Amino acid sequence: AGIVFPSFSTGSILYLTGKAENLYGASARAIMPNMNIVSTICVTGFSFVENAIPLRETGPSERSPYSPPVCYLAEEKPPSVSFADITLNLIKTRVLDDTLMTLTFESSRPVEINASQNCVLELSEFLRKRSHVLLDWEEDESTVNDDCVRTWTVSTPPAPDTPCTLSLTMRAIKGGLITPILYQLARSVDPQLTGEEIDVAGLKVCARLRGVGGDLPVPEPLAACDGGRRLLWIAGGIGITPFLSLTRHVTNLAARGFGIWDVTLVLATREPEVMLGLIQEAFVNKPSCKIDGCQSAPSLTFSIHVYSPRPFKLLEPFPPFVSLILHEGRLDDSGALFGNVDAKGRESHICGPLPFVLNAMKSLRAAGVDLERVKRERFTY
């Protein structure tokens, strides 16, 4: 066998050659507990080359949550703090429409997740075993090698009074594997599409937490003397999810009197009732939000521009500090809207499918915004 170990921090490369042997069963577990197959290499030669790579990492690096879980040797002691021991139990489901749902999980121990971050879940136990007990479906050849690892933005992060509870709002992807099965499960317990949260803890659906990601900075409060915080959030469809947690974050800070906030949300969606309903809940569902029953917020102004291909009506009104402006059709690339909302003087953050992100960037450029200062997210985890 030959193995190459590159170092992207120093640029060095270590080459190893050796005799490989595969161990099975007890002989494998003697080296690495809980593993039934282990390959060993008896090194017969090596070569170490300094400065072999003209690339260098800048800043700190961290392990990718998509890497397989670390397995430790028999003589090694696993770390006391790790995501590997955290399980998430599905406790509530809520069907929002014919493709959207919100799933609420309870973690086996508290997890720190900041606003707009995502979590990486491994659902192999659910997909391979539990789902076949609960649902009638058959796997095909395309699912055999699927690692069942998926990433979703956390729409409701854990809070101080609920440190083990988090919610994920997701769309069932046509042709996907995991989300259609999860949606089928949610529909099975709410066949009438009531839109209510359903307690499903008794179904015993579990996932493993692989990691928490997303390093976009969370906005911190600024006082009026410093100009306050002026934010521009641009969401395409299900790209609203990071802004749901950010709305909770900002509303909570404003409720406690921290900072002056001026937020403009631009939302392009074919499901305006559902998306705006989720935003409404983000204003009022925070337990610590006590701004006159969330009816007034002197330190927070929130403007929502909605682009939708059809007219719609809201079931519930927004709080008085929220203004809603309706636009028919799609967000164009002329930059007119972003010029009107003074995008140049705001911190911009975009999330959505790639075509939407590119169109929004073109419109921001037309409004004179420095694109290097725009935070961008798209669904390519």
PERAUR-V715370 format. One record per pair of residues at least 24 apart in sequence whose C-alpha atoms are under 10 Angstrom apart, sorted by the first residue. I is the first residue (numbers start at 0). J is the second residue. D is the distance in whole Angstrom. If there is no record, write none. Layout:
i:j:d
I:J:D
I:J:D
This chain:
i:j:d
0:39:10
0:40:7
0:41:9
0:42:9
0:43:10
1:40:9
1:42:9
1:44:10
1:45:9
2:40:10
2:45:10
3:45:10
3:46:10
3:47:10
4:47:10
5:48:10
5:51:9
5:52:8
6:49:10
6:50:9
6:51:9
6:52:8
6:54:9
6:55:9
6:56:9
7:50:10
7:51:10
7:52:7
7:53:9
7:54:6
7:55:5
7:56:6
7:57:9
8:52:10
8:54:8
8:55:5
8:56:5
8:57:8
8:58:9
8:59:10
8:60:9
9:49:8
9:50:7
9:51:9
9:52:8
9:53:9
9:54:9
9:55:7
9:56:8
10:48:9
10:49:7
10:50:5
10:51:6
10:52:5
10:53:7
10:54:6
10:55:6
10:56:9
11:47:7
11:48:6
11:49:4
11:50:5
11:51:5
11:52:7
11:53:9
11:54:10
12:46:8
12:47:6
12:48:5
12:49:7
12:50:8
12:51:6
12:52:8
13:45:7
13:46:6
13:47:5
13:48:6
13:49:9
13:51:10
14:44:8
14:45:5
14:46:5
14:47:6
14:48:8
15:40:9
15:41:10
15:42:7
15:43:8
15:44:6
15:45:4
15:46:7
15:47:9
16:40:8
16:41:8
16:42:6
16:43:6
16:44:5
16:45:6
16:46:9
17:41:5
17:42:4
17:43:5
17:44:7
17:45:9
18:42:7
18:43:7
18:44:10
28:72:9
28:73:8
29:72:9
29:73:7
29:74:10
30:71:9
30:72:6
30:73:6
30:74:8
31:70:7
31:71:6
31:72:4
31:73:5
31:74:9
31:75:9
32:70:8
32:71:8
32:72:7
32:73:6
32:74:10
33:70:8
33:71:9
33:72:10
33:73:10
34:70:8
34:71:10
34:72:10
62:210:9
63:209:9
63:210:8
63:211:10
63:212:9
64:118:9
64:119:7
64:120:9
64:148:9
64:150:10
64:208:9
64:209:6
64:210:5
64:211:8
64:212:8
65:119:8
65:120:9
65:121:9
65:146:10
65:148:7
65:149:9
65:150:9
65:209:7
65:210:8
65:380:10
66:209:9
67:146:9
67:148:10
67:209:9
68:209:8
81:208:10
81:209:9
81:210:9
82:108:10
82:110:9
82:207:8
82:208:6
82:209:6
82:210:6
82:211:9
83:207:7
83:208:7
83:209:6
83:210:8
84:108:9
84:207:8
84:208:8
84:209:9
85:109:9
85:110:9
85:206:9
85:207:6
85:208:6
85:209:8
85:210:10
86:120:9
86:121:10
86:205:7
86:206:6
86:207:5
86:208:6
86:209:9
87:120:9
87:121:10
87:122:10
87:163:9
87:164:9
87:165:9
87:204:8
87:205:6
87:206:5
87:207:6
87:208:7
88:164:10
88:199:10
88:200:7
88:201:10
88:202:9
88:203:7
88:204:6
88:205:5
88:206:7
88:207:9
89:164:10
89:165:10
89:166:10
89:198:9
89:199:7
89:200:6
89:201:9
89:202:8
89:203:7
89:204:6
89:205:6
89:206:8
90:164:9
90:166:10
90:196:10
90:197:8
90:198:6
90:199:5
90:200:4
90:201:8
90:202:8
90:203:8
90:204:8
90:205:9
91:166:9
91:185:9
91:195:10
91:196:6
91:197:5
91:198:5
91:199:5
91:200:7
91:201:10
92:166:9
92:167:10
92:168:10
92:181:9
92:182:9
92:184:9
92:185:6
92:186:9
92:188:8
92:189:9
92:194:9
92:195:8
92:196:6
92:197:5
92:198:7
92:199:7
92:200:10
93:168:9
93:182:9
93:185:7
93:186:8
93:188:9
93:189:8
93:192:9
93:193:9
93:194:6
93:195:6
93:196:5
93:197:6
93:198:9
94:168:10
94:182:8
94:183:10
94:184:10
94:185:6
94:186:7
94:188:9
94:189:7
94:190:9
94:191:10
94:192:7
94:193:8
94:194:5
94:195:7
94:196:8
94:197:9
95:168:9
95:169:10
95:170:10
95:185:10
95:192:8
95:193:9
95:194:6
95:195:8
95:196:10
95:272:10
95:273:7
95:274:9
95:276:10
95:277:9
96:170:10
96:186:10
96:192:8
96:193:10
96:194:8
96:270:9
96:273:8
97:170:9
97:171:9
97:182:9
97:186:9
97:192:9
98:169:8
98:170:5
98:171:5
98:172:8
98:173:9
98:178:9
98:179:9
98:182:7
98:183:10
99:168:7
99:169:6
99:170:4
99:171:6
99:172:9
99:178:10
99:182:8
99:237:9
99:270:10
99:273:9
99:274:10
100:167:8
100:168:6
100:169:6
100:170:6
100:171:8
100:178:9
100:181:9
100:182:7
100:185:8
100:186:9
100:194:9
101:154:9
101:155:10
101:166:7
101:167:6
101:168:4
101:169:6
101:170:9
101:182:9
101:185:9
101:194:10
101:196:9
102:154:10
102:165:8
102:166:6
102:167:5
102:168:6
102:169:8
102:181:9
102:182:9
102:185:8
102:196:9
102:197:10
102:199:10
103:153:10
103:154:10
103:155:9
103:164:7
103:165:6
103:166:4
103:167:6
103:168:9
103:196:9
103:197:10
103:198:10
103:199:10
103:200:10
104:163:8
104:164:6
104:165:6
104:166:6
104:167:8
104:200:9
104:204:10
104:205:9
104:206:9
105:157:9
105:161:9
105:162:9
105:163:5
105:164:5
105:165:7
105:166:9
105:200:9
105:205:10
106:157:10
106:162:9
106:163:5
106:164:6
106:165:8
106:205:10
106:206:9
106:207:9
106:208:9
107:163:7
107:164:10
107:207:10
107:208:10
108:162:8
108:163:6
108:164:10
109:157:8
109:158:10
109:159:10
109:161:9
109:162:5
109:163:5
109:164:8
110:156:9
110:157:7
110:158:10
110:162:7
110:163:6
110:164:9
110:165:9
110:208:10
110:211:9
111:156:8
111:157:7
111:158:9
111:159:10
111:162:8
111:163:9
111:211:9
112:153:8
112:155:9
112:156:6
112:157:7
112:158:9
112:162:10
112:165:9
112:211:7
112:212:9
112:213:10
113:153:9
113:155:10
113:156:7
113:157:8
113:158:10
113:211:9
113:212:9
113:213:9
113:214:9
113:215:10
113:216:9
113:217:7
113:244:8
113:245:9
113:248:9
114:152:9
114:153:8
114:154:8
114:155:8
114:156:7
114:157:9
114:213:9
114:215:9
114:216:9
114:217:7
114:218:9
114:241:7
114:242:8
114:243:9
114:244:5
114:245:5
114:246:9
114:247:8
114:248:7
114:249:10
115:152:7
115:153:7
115:154:7
115:155:9
115:156:9
115:212:9
115:213:7
115:214:9
115:215:8
115:216:9
115:217:8
115:240:8
115:241:4
115:242:7
115:243:8
115:244:6
115:245:6
115:246:10
115:248:9
116:151:9
116:152:6
116:153:6
116:154:9
116:156:8
116:211:7
116:212:6
116:213:5
116:214:7
116:215:8
116:216:10
116:217:9
116:240:10
116:241:7
116:244:9
116:245:10
117:150:7
117:151:5
117:152:4
117:153:5
117:154:9
117:156:9
117:167:9
117:210:9
117:211:6
117:212:5
117:213:6
117:214:9
117:240:10
117:241:8
117:380:10
118:149:8
118:150:6
118:151:6
118:152:6
118:153:7
118:167:9
118:208:7
118:209:8
118:210:6
118:211:4
118:212:6
118:213:9
119:148:7
119:149:6
119:150:4
119:151:7
119:152:9
119:206:10
119:207:9
119:208:6
119:209:5
119:210:5
119:211:6
119:212:8
119:380:9
120:147:8
120:148:6
120:149:5
120:150:6
120:151:8
120:205:10
120:206:6
120:207:6
120:208:5
120:209:6
120:210:7
120:211:9
121:146:8
121:147:6
121:148:4
121:149:7
121:150:9
121:205:9
121:206:6
121:207:5
121:208:6
121:209:7
121:210:10
122:146:8
122:147:5
122:148:6
122:149:8
122:177:8
122:204:9
122:205:7
122:206:5
122:207:7
122:208:9
123:147:5
123:148:8
123:177:10
123:205:9
123:206:8
123:207:9
124:204:9
124:205:7
124:206:7
124:207:9
125:177:9
125:180:10
125:181:10
125:203:9
125:204:6
125:205:6
125:206:7
125:207:10
126:176:9
126:177:7
126:180:8
126:181:9
126:204:10
126:205:10
126:206:10
129:202:9
129:203:8
129:204:7
129:205:9
130:180:8
130:181:9
130:183:10
130:184:8
130:202:10
130:204:8
132:202:10
133:184:8
133:187:9
133:202:8
133:204:10
134:180:8
134:183:8
134:184:7
134:187:8
135:180:10
135:183:10
136:180:9
136:183:10
138:176:9
141:176:9
142:175:10
142:176:7
142:177:10
145:176:9
145:177:10
147:176:8
147:177:7
147:206:10
148:177:9
148:206:10
148:207:9
148:208:10
148:209:8
149:177:8
149:178:9
149:209:9
149:380:8
150:209:9
150:210:9
150:211:9
150:212:9
150:378:9
150:379:9
150:380:7
151:211:10
151:212:10
151:240:9
151:241:10
151:378:9
151:380:9
152:211:10
152:212:9
152:213:9
152:237:10
152:238:9
152:239:10
152:240:6
152:241:6
152:242:10
152:243:10
152:244:9
152:378:10
153:211:10
153:240:7
153:241:7
153:242:10
153:243:9
153:244:7
154:239:9
154:240:5
154:241:6
154:242:8
154:243:6
154:244:5
154:245:9
154:246:10
154:247:9
154:277:9
154:281:9
155:240:9
155:241:9
155:243:7
155:244:5
155:245:9
155:246:10
155:247:8
155:248:10
155:281:8
155:284:10
155:285:10
156:243:10
156:244:7
156:245:10
156:247:9
156:248:10
158:285:9
158:286:9
158:287:10
159:286:10
159:287:10
160:286:8
160:287:9
161:286:10
166:244:10
167:240:8
168:237:8
168:239:9
168:240:7
168:241:10
168:243:10
168:277:9
169:237:7
169:238:10
169:240:8
170:236:10
170:237:7
212:380:10
213:376:9
213:380:10
215:348:9
215:374:7
215:375:9
215:376:9
216:374:9
217:245:8
217:248:9
217:249:10
218:245:8
218:248:9
218:249:8
218:346:9
219:248:10
219:249:9
219:252:9
219:257:9
219:258:8
219:260:10
220:249:8
220:252:7
220:253:9
220:256:9
220:257:6
220:258:4
220:259:7
220:260:8
221:257:8
221:258:5
221:259:6
221:260:8
222:256:10
222:257:8
222:258:5
222:259:6
222:260:9
222:298:10
223:258:7
223:259:6
223:260:9
223:298:9
224:258:10
224:259:9
225:258:9
225:259:9
226:258:9
226:259:8
226:260:9
226:261:10
227:258:6
227:259:5
227:260:6
227:261:7
227:298:9
227:299:10
228:258:7
228:259:6
228:260:5
228:261:6
228:262:8
228:299:10
228:345:8
228:346:8
229:259:9
229:260:6
229:261:5
229:262:6
229:263:8
229:300:10
229:341:10
229:342:9
229:344:7
229:345:5
229:346:6
229:347:9
230:260:8
230:261:6
230:262:5
230:263:6
230:264:8
230:301:10
230:342:9
230:344:9
230:345:5
230:346:5
230:347:6
230:348:8
231:261:9
231:262:6
231:263:5
231:264:6
231:265:8
231:302:10
231:337:9
231:340:9
231:341:9
231:342:7
231:343:10
231:344:9
231:345:6
231:346:6
231:347:5
231:348:6
231:349:8
231:373:10
232:262:8
232:263:6
232:264:5
232:265:6
232:266:8
232:303:9
232:345:9
232:346:8
232:347:6
232:348:5
232:349:6
232:350:8
232:374:10
233:263:8
233:264:6
233:265:5
233:266:6
233:267:8
233:303:10
233:304:9
233:347:8
233:348:6
233:349:5
233:350:6
233:351:8
233:355:10
233:356:9
233:359:8
233:360:10
233:375:10
234:264:8
234:265:6
234:266:5
234:267:6
234:268:8
234:305:10
234:348:9
234:349:6
234:350:5
234:351:6
234:352:9
234:355:9
234:356:9
234:359:9
234:376:10
235:265:8
235:266:6
235:267:5
235:268:6
235:269:10
235:306:10
235:330:10
235:349:8
235:350:6
235:351:5
235:352:7
235:353:9
235:354:10
235:355:6
235:356:8
235:359:9
235:377:10
236:266:7
236:267:6
236:268:5
236:269:7
236:270:8
236:271:9
236:274:8
236:350:9
236:351:7
236:352:8
236:355:9
237:266:10
237:267:10
237:268:8
237:270:10
237:274:8
237:350:9
237:351:7
237:352:9
237:378:10
238:266:9
238:267:9
238:268:10
238:349:8
238:350:5
238:351:4
238:352:7
238:355:10
238:356:10
238:376:8
238:377:8
238:378:8
239:264:10
239:265:10
239:266:8
239:267:9
239:268:9
239:274:8
239:275:10
239:277:9
239:278:9
239:349:9
239:350:7
239:351:8
240:274:9
240:277:9
240:278:9
240:350:9
240:351:10
241:348:10
241:349:10
241:350:8
241:376:10
242:278:8
242:281:9
242:348:9
242:349:10
242:350:9
243:274:10
243:277:7
243:278:6
243:279:9
243:280:9
243:281:6
243:282:9
244:278:9
244:281:7
244:282:10
245:281:9
246:278:8
246:279:10
246:280:10
246:281:6
246:282:7
246:285:10
246:301:10
247:278:9
247:280:9
247:281:5
247:282:6
247:283:8
247:284:8
247:285:7
247:288:9
248:281:9
248:282:9
248:285:9
249:282:9
249:299:8
250:281:8
250:282:6
250:283:9
250:285:8
250:287:9
250:288:7
250:289:10
250:290:9
250:293:9
250:296:9
250:298:9
250:299:8
250:300:10
250:301:10
251:281:10
251:282:9
251:283:10
251:285:7
251:286:9
251:287:6
251:288:6
251:289:9
251:290:9
252:287:9
252:288:9
252:298:9
252:299:9
253:288:8
253:289:10
253:290:8
253:296:7
253:297:8
253:298:6
253:299:6
253:300:10
254:285:10
254:287:8
254:288:5
254:289:6
254:290:5
254:291:9
254:293:8
254:295:9
254:296:7
254:297:9
254:298:8
254:299:9
255:287:8
255:288:8
255:289:8
255:290:8
255:298:10
256:290:9
256:296:9
256:297:9
256:298:7
256:299:10
257:298:8
258:298:7
258:299:9
259:296:10
259:297:8
259:298:5
259:299:6
259:300:9
260:296:10
260:297:9
260:298:6
260:299:5
260:300:6
260:301:8
261:298:8
261:299:6
261:300:5
261:301:6
261:302:8
261:345:9
262:299:8
262:300:6
262:301:5
262:302:6
262:303:8
262:321:10
262:345:9
262:346:10
263:300:8
263:301:6
263:302:5
263:303:6
263:304:8
263:321:10
263:322:9
263:337:10
263:340:8
263:341:10
263:342:9
263:345:9
263:347:10
264:301:8
264:302:6
264:303:5
264:304:6
264:305:8
264:323:10
264:347:10
264:348:10
264:349:10
265:302:8
265:303:6
265:304:5
265:305:6
265:306:8
265:324:10
265:330:9
265:336:9
265:337:9
265:349:9
266:303:7
266:304:6
266:305:5
266:306:6
266:307:8
266:325:10
266:326:10
266:329:10
266:330:9
266:351:10
267:304:8
267:305:6
267:306:5
267:307:6
267:308:9
267:326:9
267:327:10
267:328:9
267:329:7
267:330:7
267:351:9
267:355:9
268:305:8
268:306:6
268:307:5
268:308:8
268:309:10
268:328:10
268:329:9
269:306:8
269:307:6
269:308:6
269:309:8
269:328:10
269:329:10
270:307:8
270:308:9
270:309:9
270:311:9
271:305:8
271:306:8
271:307:7
271:308:9
271:309:9
271:310:9
271:311:7
271:312:9
271:313:9
272:310:10
272:311:7
272:312:7
272:313:6
272:314:8
273:313:9
274:305:10
275:303:9
275:305:9
275:313:8
275:314:10
275:315:10
275:317:9
275:323:10
276:313:8
276:314:8
276:315:8
276:316:10
276:317:9
278:303:10
278:317:9
279:315:8
279:316:8
279:317:6
279:318:8
279:321:10
280:317:10
282:317:9
282:318:8
282:321:10
283:317:10
283:318:9
292:318:9
293:317:10
293:318:7
293:319:9
293:320:9
294:318:5
294:319:6
294:320:7
294:321:10
295:319:6
295:320:6
295:321:9
296:320:6
296:321:9
302:340:9
304:330:10
304:336:9
305:329:9
305:330:9
306:330:6
306:331:10
329:355:10
330:355:9
330:358:8
330:359:8
330:362:9
331:358:7
331:359:8
331:361:9
331:362:7
332:357:9
332:358:6
332:359:7
332:360:8
332:361:6
332:362:4
332:363:8
332:364:9
332:365:7
332:366:9
333:358:10
333:359:10
333:361:8
333:362:5
333:363:8
333:364:9
333:365:6
333:366:8
334:359:9
334:360:9
334:361:8
334:362:4
334:363:6
334:364:7
334:365:5
334:366:5
334:367:8
334:368:10
335:362:8
335:363:9
335:365:8
335:366:7
336:362:8
336:363:9
336:366:8
337:362:7
337:363:6
337:364:9
337:365:9
337:366:6
337:367:9
337:368:9
338:362:9
338:363:8
338:365:8
338:366:5
338:367:8
338:368:9
339:366:9
340:366:10
341:366:8
341:367:10
341:368:9
342:366:7
342:367:8
342:368:7
342:369:10
343:367:6
343:368:5
343:369:8
344:368:9
345:373:10
346:372:8
346:373:7
346:374:8
347:372:7
347:373:5
347:374:6
347:375:9
348:372:9
348:373:6
348:374:5
348:375:6
348:376:8
349:373:7
349:374:6
349:375:5
349:376:6
349:377:8
350:374:9
350:375:6
350:376:5
350:377:6
350:378:8
351:375:9
351:376:7
351:377:5
351:378:7
352:376:9
352:377:5
352:378:6
352:379:9
353:377:6
353:378:8
353:379:9
